[in-house]
Amino acid sequence: MKYDKHIFICVNERPDSSPKGDCSQVGGKEIRMRFVELINEHRLKGKVRANKSGCLDACEVGPSIVIYPLGVWYTNFKLSDVDEIFESSILNDNIVKRLVSDYKTWQKIDRIRKKDYII
C-alpha cells in the first residue's frame, strides 16, 4: 500500500438549483487544503494523501469525507473541525464521535431524497 492513510474529500459542484446541494459550496475545497496543510506540518507527505473526490453520494449532509483504511465517514462538519478530525483519525486511528457519520446519517439522506422525489 502506497499510503498509510487516504482521505477523500468531496469537492463536487452542482448548479445552485440542485436539491442535493454540493460539498464545494459548503467548504470542500478549503477543507481539502487544510488537510494538505496538516499533512505537510506533520511531515506525513508520502504517507498520508488528501485527495479531491467527486461526489461521495452524501452531498445532502455535506461536506463529506471518507478516510481509509479506517473506513470512517464524516459529514456535516465545519472547516474548524478539520484539525480535530486529523488528530483523532489520522494521527491516532480514532474517530470523532460527535462528527462521524452513522446509521442515522444515512437514514437522514434517504428521508431527504424521498421528500425531494415526491415533489
N, C-alpha and C positions, 0 to 999 in steps of 0.2 A: 504494500500500500504506500503510495507516494506521500500522502499527508496523514498525520496523526488525527487531525480533526478537519472537517469540511463544513463550512457554514454557507448555506444557500439563502440569499436574501432576495425576496421578491421585489423587483423594480418594474413590474408590469404596468403598462399605461393603457387606459381605455378612454373613450370620449367622455366628456363631462356628463353626458346624458345617460351613461350606463348605470343601471340599478345596482350592479355589482360593485361599483367603485373600483379603485385600484390602489395598489401599495405605493406606487410612485407619488401620488398626491398626498399620501399620509406619511411621507418621510423615508421611503425605501432607499433612495439614493444616499441620503445623509446618514442613515443607519449603516449602510454598507461602508461608507467612508470612515465612520467611527470604528467599525470592526477592523478595517485595514490599519488605521492609526494604532489601535491597541495591539494588533499583531506585531507591528513594527516596534512599538515601545517595549514590548516584552521579548523582542528578538526571536520571534517564532516564525519568521518568514521561511518558507520551505517546509515547515511542519504543520502550519495551520493555514487554511485558504478561505478567504471570504469571497465567494462568487456571486455575481449578479445572476439572478434567476428570472425566468419568465414566470408566468402565473403558477403559483403553488396551489391554486384552487381553494383559497381561503380569503380572497380579497374583501369579502363582506365584513370580515373582522380583522382587517389588516392594520398595521403592517404584519407581514408573515415571514418567519424564518424557520428553517429546519437545520439541525446540527447533527452531523454524523461523525463517528459511528454511534453516538448516543441514541440517535433516532428521536430526539426531543424537538417538539414544535413549540414555538412561541408566536402568539398572535395578539393583536390589540395592546401593544405596549408603546412606549414613547422612546424617543432618542435618549432621553435622560436615564432610561433603564438599561441601555446597552452595556455600560461598564459593569453593572451588577450581573447581567447575563454572562458576560465574558469571564468575569472572575469565577462565577459559580460553575458554568458549563464547560468553558474552555480550559481554565486553569485547574479546576478541582473535580471535574466529572460529576457534578451535582446539578440539580435543577432549581430554578427559582419558582417555588410552588405557586406563588400568587400570580405569576405570569404564564405558566406553562399551559398549553392547550390540552384539554382533556375531553372526555366524552361529551360533557356539556357544551363545549365549544362547537363540536361537530353537529350536535343537535340544534344549536342556535343557527348555524349556517343552513341546515336543512329547513328550519322554520322560515327563515328569511327567503330562501329560494322558493318555497311553496307559496308564500304570500305574493311574491313578485310574479309568479307564473299564473296566479288566479286572476290578477288584474286584467 
